[in-house]
Amino acid sequence: MQTFESLVRVAPKSPIAVDFLGFASMSRSVRAAMTNIVTRREELREFRQQARELASFTDRELAELGFSRGDLPSIAAGTYRR
């Protein structure tokens, strides 16, 4: 009796046999999506920390630095332009 491996001429543990239904590529895409989610959460956490630190400054301290309270969101986001 012939086996599947002898019919398709691949070794039993080859990537082709393992990825017959696309499981390997699916796991790569899931891993990439999870990495993107983790990266985005870290960026958001950093943004919130910076916003909290800037908000703790008094109006006078901000004015000495050349900023107003309305500039804080763009400063924390990294999009502030003078």
mmJSON file of the N, C-alpha and C atoms, coordinates in Angstrom:
{"data_MODEL":{"atom_site":{
"group_PDB":["ATOM","ATOM","ATOM","ATOM","ATOM","ATOM","ATOM","ATOM","ATOM","ATOM","ATOM","ATOM","ATOM","ATOM","ATOM","ATOM","ATOM","ATOM","ATOM","ATOM","ATOM","ATOM","ATOM","ATOM","ATOM","ATOM","ATOM","ATOM","ATOM","ATOM","ATOM","ATOM","ATOM","ATOM","ATOM","ATOM","ATOM","ATOM","ATOM","ATOM","ATOM","ATOM","ATOM","ATOM","ATOM","ATOM","ATOM","ATOM","ATOM","ATOM","ATOM","ATOM","ATOM","ATOM","ATOM","ATOM","ATOM","ATOM","ATOM","ATOM","ATOM","ATOM","ATOM","ATOM","ATOM","ATOM","ATOM","ATOM","ATOM","ATOM","ATOM","ATOM","ATOM","ATOM","ATOM","ATOM","ATOM","ATOM","ATOM","ATOM","ATOM","ATOM","ATOM","ATOM","ATOM","ATOM","ATOM","ATOM","ATOM","ATOM","ATOM","ATOM","ATOM","ATOM","ATOM","ATOM","ATOM","ATOM","ATOM","ATOM","ATOM","ATOM","ATOM","ATOM","ATOM","ATOM","ATOM","ATOM","ATOM","ATOM","ATOM","ATOM","ATOM","ATOM","ATOM","ATOM","ATOM","ATOM","ATOM","ATOM","ATOM","ATOM","ATOM","ATOM","ATOM","ATOM","ATOM","ATOM","ATOM","ATOM","ATOM","ATOM","ATOM","ATOM","ATOM","ATOM","ATOM","ATOM","ATOM","ATOM","ATOM","ATOM","ATOM","ATOM","ATOM","ATOM","ATOM","ATOM","ATOM","ATOM","ATOM","ATOM","ATOM","ATOM","ATOM","ATOM","ATOM","ATOM","ATOM","ATOM","ATOM","ATOM","ATOM","ATOM","ATOM","ATOM","ATOM","ATOM","ATOM","ATOM","ATOM","ATOM","ATOM","ATOM","ATOM","ATOM","ATOM","ATOM","ATOM","ATOM","ATOM","ATOM","ATOM","ATOM","ATOM","ATOM","ATOM","ATOM","ATOM","ATOM","ATOM","ATOM","ATOM","ATOM","ATOM","ATOM","ATOM","ATOM","ATOM","ATOM","ATOM","ATOM","ATOM","ATOM","ATOM","ATOM","ATOM","ATOM","ATOM","ATOM","ATOM","ATOM","ATOM","ATOM","ATOM","ATOM","ATOM","ATOM","ATOM","ATOM","ATOM","ATOM","ATOM","ATOM","ATOM","ATOM","ATOM","ATOM","ATOM","ATOM","ATOM","ATOM","ATOM","ATOM","ATOM","ATOM","ATOM","ATOM","ATOM","ATOM","ATOM","ATOM","ATOM","ATOM","ATOM","ATOM"],
"id":[1,2,3,4,5,6,7,8,9,10,11,12,13,14,15,16,17,18,19,20,21,22,23,24,25,26,27,28,29,30,31,32,33,34,35,36,37,38,39,40,41,42,43,44,45,46,47,48,49,50,51,52,53,54,55,56,57,58,59,60,61,62,63,64,65,66,67,68,69,70,71,72,73,74,75,76,77,78,79,80,81,82,83,84,85,86,87,88,89,90,91,92,93,94,95,96,97,98,99,100,101,102,103,104,105,106,107,108,109,110,111,112,113,114,115,116,117,118,119,120,121,122,123,124,125,126,127,128,129,130,131,132,133,134,135,136,137,138,139,140,141,142,143,144,145,146,147,148,149,150,151,152,153,154,155,156,157,158,159,160,161,162,163,164,165,166,167,168,169,170,171,172,173,174,175,176,177,178,179,180,181,182,183,184,185,186,187,188,189,190,191,192,193,194,195,196,197,198,199,200,201,202,203,204,205,206,207,208,209,210,211,212,213,214,215,216,217,218,219,220,221,222,223,224,225,226,227,228,229,230,231,232,233,234,235,236,237,238,239,240,241,242,243,244,245,246],
"type_symbol":["N","C","C","N","C","C","N","C","C","N","C","C","N","C","C","N","C","C","N","C","C","N","C","C","N","C","C","N","C","C","N","C","C","N","C","C","N","C","C","N","C","C","N","C","C","N","C","C","N","C","C","N","C","C","N","C","C","N","C","C","N","C","C","N","C","C","N","C","C","N","C","C","N","C","C","N","C","C","N","C","C","N","C","C","N","C","C","N","C","C","N","C","C","N","C","C","N","C","C","N","C","C","N","C","C","N","C","C","N","C","C","N","C","C","N","C","C","N","C","C","N","C","C","N","C","C","N","C","C","N","C","C","N","C","C","N","C","C","N","C","C","N","C","C","N","C","C","N","C","C","N","C","C","N","C","C","N","C","C","N","C","C","N","C","C","N","C","C","N","C","C","N","C","C","N","C","C","N","C","C","N","C","C","N","C","C","N","C","C","N","C","C","N","C","C","N","C","C","N","C","C","N","C","C","N","C","C","N","C","C","N","C","C","N","C","C","N","C","C","N","C","C","N","C","C","N","C","C","N","C","C","N","C","C","N","C","C","N","C","C","N","C","C","N","C","C"],
"label_atom_id":["N","CA","C","N","CA","C","N","CA","C","N","CA","C","N","CA","C","N","CA","C","N","CA","C","N","CA","C","N","CA","C","N","CA","C","N","CA","C","N","CA","C","N","CA","C","N","CA","C","N","CA","C","N","CA","C","N","CA","C","N","CA","C","N","CA","C","N","CA","C","N","CA","C","N","CA","C","N","CA","C","N","CA","C","N","CA","C","N","CA","C","N","CA","C","N","CA","C","N","CA","C","N","CA","C","N","CA","C","N","CA","C","N","CA","C","N","CA","C","N","CA","C","N","CA","C","N","CA","C","N","CA","C","N","CA","C","N","CA","C","N","CA","C","N","CA","C","N","CA","C","N","CA","C","N","CA","C","N","CA","C","N","CA","C","N","CA","C","N","CA","C","N","CA","C","N","CA","C","N","CA","C","N","CA","C","N","CA","C","N","CA","C","N","CA","C","N","CA","C","N","CA","C","N","CA","C","N","CA","C","N","CA","C","N","CA","C","N","CA","C","N","CA","C","N","CA","C","N","CA","C","N","CA","C","N","CA","C","N","CA","C","N","CA","C","N","CA","C","N","CA","C","N","CA","C","N","CA","C","N","CA","C","N","CA","C","N","CA","C","N","CA","C","N","CA","C","N","CA","C","N","CA","C","N","CA","C"],
"label_alt_id":[null,null,null,null,null,null,null,null,null,null,null,null,null,null,null,null,null,null,null,null,null,null,null,null,null,null,null,null,null,null,null,null,null,null,null,null,null,null,null,null,null,null,null,null,null,null,null,null,null,null,null,null,null,null,null,null,null,null,null,null,null,null,null,null,null,null,null,null,null,null,null,null,null,null,null,null,null,null,null,null,null,null,null,null,null,null,null,null,null,null,null,null,null,null,null,null,null,null,null,null,null,null,null,null,null,null,null,null,null,null,null,null,null,null,null,null,null,null,null,null,null,null,null,null,null,null,null,null,null,null,null,null,null,null,null,null,null,null,null,null,null,null,null,null,null,null,null,null,null,null,null,null,null,null,null,null,null,null,null,null,null,null,null,null,null,null,null,null,null,null,null,null,null,null,null,null,null,null,null,null,null,null,null,null,null,null,null,null,null,null,null,null,null,null,null,null,null,null,null,null,null,null,null,null,null,null,null,null,null,null,null,null,null,null,null,null,null,null,null,null,null,null,null,null,null,null,null,null,null,null,null,null,null,null,null,null,null,null,null,null,null,null,null,null,null,null],
"label_comp_id":["MET","MET","MET","GLN","GLN","GLN","THR","THR","THR","PHE","PHE","PHE","GLU","GLU","GLU","SER","SER","SER","LEU","LEU","LEU","VAL","VAL","VAL","ARG","ARG","ARG","VAL","VAL","VAL","ALA","ALA","ALA","PRO","PRO","PRO","LYS","LYS","LYS","SER","SER","SER","PRO","PRO","PRO","ILE","ILE","ILE","ALA","ALA","ALA","VAL","VAL","VAL","ASP","ASP","ASP","PHE","PHE","PHE","LEU","LEU","LEU","GLY","GLY","GLY","PHE","PHE","PHE","ALA","ALA","ALA","SER","SER","SER","MET","MET","MET","SER","SER","SER","ARG","ARG","ARG","SER","SER","SER","VAL","VAL","VAL","ARG","ARG","ARG","ALA","ALA","ALA","ALA","ALA","ALA","MET","MET","MET","THR","THR","THR","ASN","ASN","ASN","ILE","ILE","ILE","VAL","VAL","VAL","THR","THR","THR","ARG","ARG","ARG","ARG","ARG","ARG","GLU","GLU","GLU","GLU","GLU","GLU","LEU","LEU","LEU","ARG","ARG","ARG","GLU","GLU","GLU","PHE","PHE","PHE","ARG","ARG","ARG","GLN","GLN","GLN","GLN","GLN","GLN","ALA","ALA","ALA","ARG","ARG","ARG","GLU","GLU","GLU","LEU","LEU","LEU","ALA","ALA","ALA","SER","SER","SER","PHE","PHE","PHE","THR","THR","THR","ASP","ASP","ASP","ARG","ARG","ARG","GLU","GLU","GLU","LEU","LEU","LEU","ALA","ALA","ALA","GLU","GLU","GLU","LEU","LEU","LEU","GLY","GLY","GLY","PHE","PHE","PHE","SER","SER","SER","ARG","ARG","ARG","GLY","GLY","GLY","ASP","ASP","ASP","LEU","LEU","LEU","PRO","PRO","PRO","SER","SER","SER","ILE","ILE","ILE","ALA","ALA","ALA","ALA","ALA","ALA","GLY","GLY","GLY","THR","THR","THR","TYR","TYR","TYR","ARG","ARG","ARG","ARG","ARG","ARG"],
"label_asym_id":["A","A","A","A","A","A","A","A","A","A","A","A","A","A","A","A","A","A","A","A","A","A","A","A","A","A","A","A","A","A","A","A","A","A","A","A","A","A","A","A","A","A","A","A","A","A","A","A","A","A","A","A","A","A","A","A","A","A","A","A","A","A","A","A","A","A","A","A","A","A","A","A","A","A","A","A","A","A","A","A","A","A","A","A","A","A","A","A","A","A","A","A","A","A","A","A","A","A","A","A","A","A","A","A","A","A","A","A","A","A","A","A","A","A","A","A","A","A","A","A","A","A","A","A","A","A","A","A","A","A","A","A","A","A","A","A","A","A","A","A","A","A","A","A","A","A","A","A","A","A","A","A","A","A","A","A","A","A","A","A","A","A","A","A","A","A","A","A","A","A","A","A","A","A","A","A","A","A","A","A","A","A","A","A","A","A","A","A","A","A","A","A","A","A","A","A","A","A","A","A","A","A","A","A","A","A","A","A","A","A","A","A","A","A","A","A","A","A","A","A","A","A","A","A","A","A","A","A","A","A","A","A","A","A","A","A","A","A","A","A","A","A","A","A","A","A"],
"label_entity_id":["1","1","1","1","1","1","1","1","1","1","1","1","1","1","1","1","1","1","1","1","1","1","1","1","1","1","1","1","1","1","1","1","1","1","1","1","1","1","1","1","1","1","1","1","1","1","1","1","1","1","1","1","1","1","1","1","1","1","1","1","1","1","1","1","1","1","1","1","1","1","1","1","1","1","1","1","1","1","1","1","1","1","1","1","1","1","1","1","1","1","1","1","1","1","1","1","1","1","1","1","1","1","1","1","1","1","1","1","1","1","1","1","1","1","1","1","1","1","1","1","1","1","1","1","1","1","1","1","1","1","1","1","1","1","1","1","1","1","1","1","1","1","1","1","1","1","1","1","1","1","1","1","1","1","1","1","1","1","1","1","1","1","1","1","1","1","1","1","1","1","1","1","1","1","1","1","1","1","1","1","1","1","1","1","1","1","1","1","1","1","1","1","1","1","1","1","1","1","1","1","1","1","1","1","1","1","1","1","1","1","1","1","1","1","1","1","1","1","1","1","1","1","1","1","1","1","1","1","1","1","1","1","1","1","1","1","1","1","1","1","1","1","1","1","1","1"],
"label_seq_id":[1,1,1,2,2,2,3,3,3,4,4,4,5,5,5,6,6,6,7,7,7,8,8,8,9,9,9,10,10,10,11,11,11,12,12,12,13,13,13,14,14,14,15,15,15,16,16,16,17,17,17,18,18,18,19,19,19,20,20,20,21,21,21,22,22,22,23,23,23,24,24,24,25,25,25,26,26,26,27,27,27,28,28,28,29,29,29,30,30,30,31,31,31,32,32,32,33,33,33,34,34,34,35,35,35,36,36,36,37,37,37,38,38,38,39,39,39,40,40,40,41,41,41,42,42,42,43,43,43,44,44,44,45,45,45,46,46,46,47,47,47,48,48,48,49,49,49,50,50,50,51,51,51,52,52,52,53,53,53,54,54,54,55,55,55,56,56,56,57,57,57,58,58,58,59,59,59,60,60,60,61,61,61,62,62,62,63,63,63,64,64,64,65,65,65,66,66,66,67,67,67,68,68,68,69,69,69,70,70,70,71,71,71,72,72,72,73,73,73,74,74,74,75,75,75,76,76,76,77,77,77,78,78,78,79,79,79,80,80,80,81,81,81,82,82,82],
"pdbx_PDB_ins_code":[null,null,null,null,null,null,null,null,null,null,null,null,null,null,null,null,null,null,null,null,null,null,null,null,null,null,null,null,null,null,null,null,null,null,null,null,null,null,null,null,null,null,null,null,null,null,null,null,null,null,null,null,null,null,null,null,null,null,null,null,null,null,null,null,null,null,null,null,null,null,null,null,null,null,null,null,null,null,null,null,null,null,null,null,null,null,null,null,null,null,null,null,null,null,null,null,null,null,null,null,null,null,null,null,null,null,null,null,null,null,null,null,null,null,null,null,null,null,null,null,null,null,null,null,null,null,null,null,null,null,null,null,null,null,null,null,null,null,null,null,null,null,null,null,null,null,null,null,null,null,null,null,null,null,null,null,null,null,null,null,null,null,null,null,null,null,null,null,null,null,null,null,null,null,null,null,null,null,null,null,null,null,null,null,null,null,null,null,null,null,null,null,null,null,null,null,null,null,null,null,null,null,null,null,null,null,null,null,null,null,null,null,null,null,null,null,null,null,null,null,null,null,null,null,null,null,null,null,null,null,null,null,null,null,null,null,null,null,null,null,null,null,null,null,null,null],
"Cartn_x":[0.841,0.0,0.885,0.541,1.327,0.877,1.848,1.536,1.412,0.903,0.763,2.116,3.153,4.475,5.04,4.798,5.324,4.567,3.316,2.535,2.959,3.216,3.575,5.078,5.822,7.28,7.866,7.387,7.95,8.265,9.221,9.541,8.405,8.164,7.041,7.078,8.261,8.342,8.76,8.563,8.949,7.956,8.366,7.448,6.223,6.372,5.239,4.147,4.552,3.567,2.911,3.687,3.147,2.216,2.538,1.753,0.726,0.3,-0.641,-1.924,-2.401,-3.639,-3.391,-2.139,-1.838,-1.684,-1.477,-1.378,-0.142,0.973,2.209,2.058,1.502,1.332,0.289,-0.727,-1.73,-1.102,-0.245,0.361,1.294,1.966,2.821,1.995,0.847,0.019,-0.589,-0.945,-1.477,-0.381,0.83,1.958,2.247,2.198,2.437,1.348,0.108,-0.985,-0.817,-0.433,-0.221,0.937,1.99,3.127,2.696,1.871,1.373,0.515,-0.307,-1.153,-0.297,0.694,1.567,2.334,2.848,3.584,2.695,1.485,0.55,0.202,0.013,-0.294,0.867,2.105,3.274,3.377,3.099,3.119,2.054,0.874,-0.213,0.112,0.716,1.123,2.159,3.109,4.125,3.494,2.565,1.875,1.139,0.433,-0.33,0.6,1.74,2.703,3.249,3.6,4.099,3.033,1.799,0.713,0.506,0.581,0.45,1.575,2.802,3.935,3.799,3.415,3.251,2.093,1.026,-0.126,0.195,1.207,1.565,2.289,2.765,3.421,2.382,2.794,1.899,1.909,0.924,0.876,2.139,2.627,3.828,5.056,5.185,6.301,6.216,5.01,4.84,5.195,4.794,5.087,6.6,7.314,8.771,9.42,8.806,9.312,8.85,7.922,7.422,6.218,5.512,4.332,3.105,1.948,0.696,0.033,-0.978,-1.661,-2.305,-2.713,-3.313,-2.32,-1.02,0.01,0.303,-0.15,0.239,-0.12,-1.322,-1.619,-0.692,-0.384,0.502,1.944,2.359,3.71,3.831,2.859,2.894,2.825,2.079,1.961,3.167,4.022,5.207,4.955,3.822,3.488,3.568,4.086,4.141,5.147,4.752,5.625,5.529,6.66,6.684,6.478],
"Cartn_y":[-1.183,0.0,1.246,2.2,3.427,4.43,5.174,6.207,7.553,8.515,9.869,10.426,10.189,10.717,10.128,8.86,8.247,8.745,9.107,9.609,11.016,11.873,13.253,13.48,12.432,12.459,13.538,13.62,14.526,13.724,14.191,13.537,13.792,12.906,13.062,14.349,14.883,16.073,17.303,17.279,18.435,19.568,20.823,21.963,21.857,21.21,21.096,20.232,19.105,18.215,18.872,19.615,20.264,21.409,22.121,23.28,22.926,21.684,21.224,22.057,22.467,23.251,24.736,25.172,26.581,26.992,26.019,26.344,27.169,26.912,27.653,29.12,29.411,30.815,31.505,30.771,31.352,31.72,30.873,31.178,32.381,32.544,33.723,34.995,34.964,36.165,36.491,35.472,35.698,36.276,35.736,36.24,37.701,38.038,39.416,40.345,39.897,40.718,40.951,39.925,40.07,41.017,40.941,41.848,43.288,43.51,44.863,45.384,44.528,44.936,45.31,44.496,44.772,46.068,46.27,47.496,48.721,48.646,49.778,50.09,49.047,49.274,49.949,49.558,50.187,51.656,51.948,53.342,54.166,53.607,54.307,54.549,53.566,53.713,54.835,54.889,55.944,57.318,57.395,58.657,59.158,58.259,58.657,59.116,58.445,58.836,60.229,60.502,61.824,62.893,62.578,63.538,63.851,62.828,63.061,63.94,63.677,64.476,65.934,66.162,67.53,68.236,67.504,68.108,68.5,67.899,68.23,69.579,70.112,71.421,72.508,73.581,74.736,75.543,76.439,77.295,78.16,78.583,79.416,78.631,77.371,76.537,76.257,76.013,75.787,77.03,78.204,79.458,79.7,79.341,79.483,78.603,77.463,76.557,76.967,77.91,78.377,77.616,76.949,76.176,76.692,76.365,76.627,75.283,75.293,74.046,73.394,74.173,73.635,72.889,73.113,72.425,71.018,70.697,69.45,68.179,68.054,66.814,66.58,67.647,67.471,67.239,67.787,67.538,66.062,65.566,64.171,63.216,63.576,62.72,62.803,63.82,63.973,64.687,65.4,66.101,67.599,68.093,69.533,70.204,71.332,72.137,73.577,74.239,75.652,76.52],
"Cartn_z":[0.0,0.0,0.0,-0.825,-0.912,0.138,0.664,1.649,0.952,1.693,1.159,0.727,1.562,1.265,-0.018,-0.256,-1.476,-2.707,-2.543,-3.679,-4.092,-3.13,-3.458,-3.431,-3.088,-3.077,-2.186,-0.964,0.036,1.278,2.022,3.279,4.263,5.203,6.129,6.943,7.253,8.088,7.293,6.004,5.192,5.393,5.151,5.302,4.408,3.256,2.334,2.962,3.566,4.175,5.385,6.166,7.356,6.968,5.909,5.497,4.426,4.386,3.375,3.365,4.543,4.63,4.907,4.859,5.066,6.507,7.404,8.821,9.151,8.498,8.799,8.438,7.278,6.885,7.759,8.194,9.069,10.408,10.937,12.218,12.113,10.965,10.77,10.754,10.104,10.041,11.406,12.167,13.515,14.401,14.279,15.062,14.705,13.426,12.989,13.526,13.522,14.047,15.537,16.265,17.707,17.995,17.199,17.367,17.131,16.118,15.847,16.997,17.565,18.691,19.889,20.194,21.337,21.118,19.92,19.608,19.751,19.25,19.339,20.795,21.611,23.032,23.746,23.412,24.025,23.623,22.349,21.882,22.591,22.754,23.425,24.896,25.541,26.943,27.084,26.167,26.198,25.959,25.01,24.73,25.975,26.649,27.84,28.959,29.132,30.155,29.866,28.62,28.251,28.45,28.103,28.275,29.76,30.617,32.065,32.6,32.158,32.621,32.183,30.946,30.457,31.158,31.434,32.097,33.532,34.116,35.498,35.599,34.478,34.482,34.702,35.364,35.525,34.235,34.096,32.905,32.801,33.935,33.941,33.453,33.927,33.481,31.98,31.501,30.063,29.266,29.768,29.078,29.032,30.095,30.106,29.043,28.778,27.74,26.339,26.269,24.974,24.469,25.361,24.977,25.706,25.15,25.856,26.14,26.963,27.319,26.087,25.12,23.897,23.012,23.23,22.455,22.962,24.168,24.82,24.032,23.476,22.734,21.536,20.801,19.651,20.08,21.199,21.714,22.102,22.839,23.277,22.092,21.056,19.874,18.966,19.194,18.363,17.064,16.973,15.735,15.882,17.002,17.263,16.344,15.761,14.905,15.377,15.449,15.851,14.651],
"occupancy":[1.0,1.0,1.0,1.0,1.0,1.0,1.0,1.0,1.0,1.0,1.0,1.0,1.0,1.0,1.0,1.0,1.0,1.0,1.0,1.0,1.0,1.0,1.0,1.0,1.0,1.0,1.0,1.0,1.0,1.0,1.0,1.0,1.0,1.0,1.0,1.0,1.0,1.0,1.0,1.0,1.0,1.0,1.0,1.0,1.0,1.0,1.0,1.0,1.0,1.0,1.0,1.0,1.0,1.0,1.0,1.0,1.0,1.0,1.0,1.0,1.0,1.0,1.0,1.0,1.0,1.0,1.0,1.0,1.0,1.0,1.0,1.0,1.0,1.0,1.0,1.0,1.0,1.0,1.0,1.0,1.0,1.0,1.0,1.0,1.0,1.0,1.0,1.0,1.0,1.0,1.0,1.0,1.0,1.0,1.0,1.0,1.0,1.0,1.0,1.0,1.0,1.0,1.0,1.0,1.0,1.0,1.0,1.0,1.0,1.0,1.0,1.0,1.0,1.0,1.0,1.0,1.0,1.0,1.0,1.0,1.0,1.0,1.0,1.0,1.0,1.0,1.0,1.0,1.0,1.0,1.0,1.0,1.0,1.0,1.0,1.0,1.0,1.0,1.0,1.0,1.0,1.0,1.0,1.0,1.0,1.0,1.0,1.0,1.0,1.0,1.0,1.0,1.0,1.0,1.0,1.0,1.0,1.0,1.0,1.0,1.0,1.0,1.0,1.0,1.0,1.0,1.0,1.0,1.0,1.0,1.0,1.0,1.0,1.0,1.0,1.0,1.0,1.0,1.0,1.0,1.0,1.0,1.0,1.0,1.0,1.0,1.0,1.0,1.0,1.0,1.0,1.0,1.0,1.0,1.0,1.0,1.0,1.0,1.0,1.0,1.0,1.0,1.0,1.0,1.0,1.0,1.0,1.0,1.0,1.0,1.0,1.0,1.0,1.0,1.0,1.0,1.0,1.0,1.0,1.0,1.0,1.0,1.0,1.0,1.0,1.0,1.0,1.0,1.0,1.0,1.0,1.0,1.0,1.0,1.0,1.0,1.0,1.0,1.0,1.0,1.0,1.0,1.0,1.0,1.0,1.0],
"B_iso_or_equiv":[0.0,0.0,0.0,0.0,0.0,0.0,0.0,0.0,0.0,0.0,0.0,0.0,0.0,0.0,0.0,0.0,0.0,0.0,0.0,0.0,0.0,0.0,0.0,0.0,0.0,0.0,0.0,0.0,0.0,0.0,0.0,0.0,0.0,0.0,0.0,0.0,0.0,0.0,0.0,0.0,0.0,0.0,0.0,0.0,0.0,0.0,0.0,0.0,0.0,0.0,0.0,0.0,0.0,0.0,0.0,0.0,0.0,0.0,0.0,0.0,0.0,0.0,0.0,0.0,0.0,0.0,0.0,0.0,0.0,0.0,0.0,0.0,0.0,0.0,0.0,0.0,0.0,0.0,0.0,0.0,0.0,0.0,0.0,0.0,0.0,0.0,0.0,0.0,0.0,0.0,0.0,0.0,0.0,0.0,0.0,0.0,0.0,0.0,0.0,0.0,0.0,0.0,0.0,0.0,0.0,0.0,0.0,0.0,0.0,0.0,0.0,0.0,0.0,0.0,0.0,0.0,0.0,0.0,0.0,0.0,0.0,0.0,0.0,0.0,0.0,0.0,0.0,0.0,0.0,0.0,0.0,0.0,0.0,0.0,0.0,0.0,0.0,0.0,0.0,0.0,0.0,0.0,0.0,0.0,0.0,0.0,0.0,0.0,0.0,0.0,0.0,0.0,0.0,0.0,0.0,0.0,0.0,0.0,0.0,0.0,0.0,0.0,0.0,0.0,0.0,0.0,0.0,0.0,0.0,0.0,0.0,0.0,0.0,0.0,0.0,0.0,0.0,0.0,0.0,0.0,0.0,0.0,0.0,0.0,0.0,0.0,0.0,0.0,0.0,0.0,0.0,0.0,0.0,0.0,0.0,0.0,0.0,0.0,0.0,0.0,0.0,0.0,0.0,0.0,0.0,0.0,0.0,0.0,0.0,0.0,0.0,0.0,0.0,0.0,0.0,0.0,0.0,0.0,0.0,0.0,0.0,0.0,0.0,0.0,0.0,0.0,0.0,0.0,0.0,0.0,0.0,0.0,0.0,0.0,0.0,0.0,0.0,0.0,0.0,0.0,0.0,0.0,0.0,0.0,0.0,0.0],
"pdbx_formal_charge":[null,null,null,null,null,null,null,null,null,null,null,null,null,null,null,null,null,null,null,null,null,null,null,null,null,null,null,null,null,null,null,null,null,null,null,null,null,null,null,null,null,null,null,null,null,null,null,null,null,null,null,null,null,null,null,null,null,null,null,null,null,null,null,null,null,null,null,null,null,null,null,null,null,null,null,null,null,null,null,null,null,null,null,null,null,null,null,null,null,null,null,null,null,null,null,null,null,null,null,null,null,null,null,null,null,null,null,null,null,null,null,null,null,null,null,null,null,null,null,null,null,null,null,null,null,null,null,null,null,null,null,null,null,null,null,null,null,null,null,null,null,null,null,null,null,null,null,null,null,null,null,null,null,null,null,null,null,null,null,null,null,null,null,null,null,null,null,null,null,null,null,null,null,null,null,null,null,null,null,null,null,null,null,null,null,null,null,null,null,null,null,null,null,null,null,null,null,null,null,null,null,null,null,null,null,null,null,null,null,null,null,null,null,null,null,null,null,null,null,null,null,null,null,null,null,null,null,null,null,null,null,null,null,null,null,null,null,null,null,null,null,null,null,null,null,null],
"auth_seq_id":[1,1,1,2,2,2,3,3,3,4,4,4,5,5,5,6,6,6,7,7,7,8,8,8,9,9,9,10,10,10,11,11,11,12,12,12,13,13,13,14,14,14,15,15,15,16,16,16,17,17,17,18,18,18,19,19,19,20,20,20,21,21,21,22,22,22,23,23,23,24,24,24,25,25,25,26,26,26,27,27,27,28,28,28,29,29,29,30,30,30,31,31,31,32,32,32,33,33,33,34,34,34,35,35,35,36,36,36,37,37,37,38,38,38,39,39,39,40,40,40,41,41,41,42,42,42,43,43,43,44,44,44,45,45,45,46,46,46,47,47,47,48,48,48,49,49,49,50,50,50,51,51,51,52,52,52,53,53,53,54,54,54,55,55,55,56,56,56,57,57,57,58,58,58,59,59,59,60,60,60,61,61,61,62,62,62,63,63,63,64,64,64,65,65,65,66,66,66,67,67,67,68,68,68,69,69,69,70,70,70,71,71,71,72,72,72,73,73,73,74,74,74,75,75,75,76,76,76,77,77,77,78,78,78,79,79,79,80,80,80,81,81,81,82,82,82],
"auth_comp_id":["MET","MET","MET","GLN","GLN","GLN","THR","THR","THR","PHE","PHE","PHE","GLU","GLU","GLU","SER","SER","SER","LEU","LEU","LEU","VAL","VAL","VAL","ARG","ARG","ARG","VAL","VAL","VAL","ALA","ALA","ALA","PRO","PRO","PRO","LYS","LYS","LYS","SER","SER","SER","PRO","PRO","PRO","ILE","ILE","ILE","ALA","ALA","ALA","VAL","VAL","VAL","ASP","ASP","ASP","PHE","PHE","PHE","LEU","LEU","LEU","GLY","GLY","GLY","PHE","PHE","PHE","ALA","ALA","ALA","SER","SER","SER","MET","MET","MET","SER","SER","SER","ARG","ARG","ARG","SER","SER","SER","VAL","VAL","VAL","ARG","ARG","ARG","ALA","ALA","ALA","ALA","ALA","ALA","MET","MET","MET","THR","THR","THR","ASN","ASN","ASN","ILE","ILE","ILE","VAL","VAL","VAL","THR","THR","THR","ARG","ARG","ARG","ARG","ARG","ARG","GLU","GLU","GLU","GLU","GLU","GLU","LEU","LEU","LEU","ARG","ARG","ARG","GLU","GLU","GLU","PHE","PHE","PHE","ARG","ARG","ARG","GLN","GLN","GLN","GLN","GLN","GLN","ALA","ALA","ALA","ARG","ARG","ARG","GLU","GLU","GLU","LEU","LEU","LEU","ALA","ALA","ALA","SER","SER","SER","PHE","PHE","PHE","THR","THR","THR","ASP","ASP","ASP","ARG","ARG","ARG","GLU","GLU","GLU","LEU","LEU","LEU","ALA","ALA","ALA","GLU","GLU","GLU","LEU","LEU","LEU","GLY","GLY","GLY","PHE","PHE","PHE","SER","SER","SER","ARG","ARG","ARG","GLY","GLY","GLY","ASP","ASP","ASP","LEU","LEU","LEU","PRO","PRO","PRO","SER","SER","SER","ILE","ILE","ILE","ALA","ALA","ALA","ALA","ALA","ALA","GLY","GLY","GLY","THR","THR","THR","TYR","TYR","TYR","ARG","ARG","ARG","ARG","ARG","ARG"],
"auth_asym_id":["A","A","A","A","A","A","A","A","A","A","A","A","A","A","A","A","A","A","A","A","A","A","A","A","A","A","A","A","A","A","A","A","A","A","A","A","A","A","A","A","A","A","A","A","A","A","A","A","A","A","A","A","A","A","A","A","A","A","A","A","A","A","A","A","A","A","A","A","A","A","A","A","A","A","A","A","A","A","A","A","A","A","A","A","A","A","A","A","A","A","A","A","A","A","A","A","A","A","A","A","A","A","A","A","A","A","A","A","A","A","A","A","A","A","A","A","A","A","A","A","A","A","A","A","A","A","A","A","A","A","A","A","A","A","A","A","A","A","A","A","A","A","A","A","A","A","A","A","A","A","A","A","A","A","A","A","A","A","A","A","A","A","A","A","A","A","A","A","A","A","A","A","A","A","A","A","A","A","A","A","A","A","A","A","A","A","A","A","A","A","A","A","A","A","A","A","A","A","A","A","A","A","A","A","A","A","A","A","A","A","A","A","A","A","A","A","A","A","A","A","A","A","A","A","A","A","A","A","A","A","A","A","A","A","A","A","A","A","A","A","A","A","A","A","A","A"],
"auth_atom_id":["N","CA","C","N","CA","C","N","CA","C","N","CA","C","N","CA","C","N","CA","C","N","CA","C","N","CA","C","N","CA","C","N","CA","C","N","CA","C","N","CA","C","N","CA","C","N","CA","C","N","CA","C","N","CA","C","N","CA","C","N","CA","C","N","CA","C","N","CA","C","N","CA","C","N","CA","C","N","CA","C","N","CA","C","N","CA","C","N","CA","C","N","CA","C","N","CA","C","N","CA","C","N","CA","C","N","CA","C","N","CA","C","N","CA","C","N","CA","C","N","CA","C","N","CA","C","N","CA","C","N","CA","C","N","CA","C","N","CA","C","N","CA","C","N","CA","C","N","CA","C","N","CA","C","N","CA","C","N","CA","C","N","CA","C","N","CA","C","N","CA","C","N","CA","C","N","CA","C","N","CA","C","N","CA","C","N","CA","C","N","CA","C","N","CA","C","N","CA","C","N","CA","C","N","CA","C","N","CA","C","N","CA","C","N","CA","C","N","CA","C","N","CA","C","N","CA","C","N","CA","C","N","CA","C","N","CA","C","N","CA","C","N","CA","C","N","CA","C","N","CA","C","N","CA","C","N","CA","C","N","CA","C","N","CA","C","N","CA","C","N","CA","C","N","CA","C","N","CA","C","N","CA","C","N","CA","C"],
"pdbx_PDB_model_num":[1,1,1,1,1,1,1,1,1,1,1,1,1,1,1,1,1,1,1,1,1,1,1,1,1,1,1,1,1,1,1,1,1,1,1,1,1,1,1,1,1,1,1,1,1,1,1,1,1,1,1,1,1,1,1,1,1,1,1,1,1,1,1,1,1,1,1,1,1,1,1,1,1,1,1,1,1,1,1,1,1,1,1,1,1,1,1,1,1,1,1,1,1,1,1,1,1,1,1,1,1,1,1,1,1,1,1,1,1,1,1,1,1,1,1,1,1,1,1,1,1,1,1,1,1,1,1,1,1,1,1,1,1,1,1,1,1,1,1,1,1,1,1,1,1,1,1,1,1,1,1,1,1,1,1,1,1,1,1,1,1,1,1,1,1,1,1,1,1,1,1,1,1,1,1,1,1,1,1,1,1,1,1,1,1,1,1,1,1,1,1,1,1,1,1,1,1,1,1,1,1,1,1,1,1,1,1,1,1,1,1,1,1,1,1,1,1,1,1,1,1,1,1,1,1,1,1,1,1,1,1,1,1,1,1,1,1,1,1,1,1,1,1,1,1,1]
}}}
